[in-house]
Amino acid sequence: MEKLEIIIDAKDKALGRVASETAKNLMAKTTAAYSPGIKPKIRVKVINLSKLRITSKKLEQKTYPKYSGHPGGLKYVSMKKFIEKGYTVIFKHAVLGMLPKNRLRKEILKNLIIEA
């Protein structure tokens, strides 16, 4: 079976909705051949990521934890600062949180192609 490619357009859609749709497709839950222990042969391409719909309130209030590994080293970074690194960083962070925490996680994430 050759790899199936799914294209998701993120223009004017919420971050979480696009991320959950991407995670479902990456795990092949939308196909009949879904098996939790086998790496799926589906490639997901996300386009127009820089045109995501993010409200100004979300930019200010949403925070991401950043831990240095030292006692007292837990800091929080706002979404506004996080976006400076690029939309791909925020999107990958959201998708990673929706993927299963097992050995296949890294392999599944390799099938994600992002075009900002």
Phi, psi and omega in degrees: 000127179276165183289135177267136180248127179246131180252128179242126178266121184265005184296126178058033176241156180286149183303311183295323181291319178291320180295319181290323177296319179295315181298318178299316180290323179296324179277356180066028179287346180270359181250165179283343184268022182293130173214125187294339184260001183245136179293123182288151180258053180235131177251130181247127180247124180252123181245162180057040182292330181287351180257024177298151178268106177235125182285158180293328178294320179295321179300322182278319190269329183290128180235152177241130179287144179225114185248127183277343181100352180259156176301132182076014185264017179271119179234159180242133180248132180286160180297328179299316179290323182293326180291336178300332176285341180125155180292334182296325181295314179295318182294316178297321178299318180292317181292320179301322179292342182260352178271155179295145182270075180216191184294335182281349185304311180295319181293320179294320182294336178294340180273005179264123178244125183243128174241106182283000000 
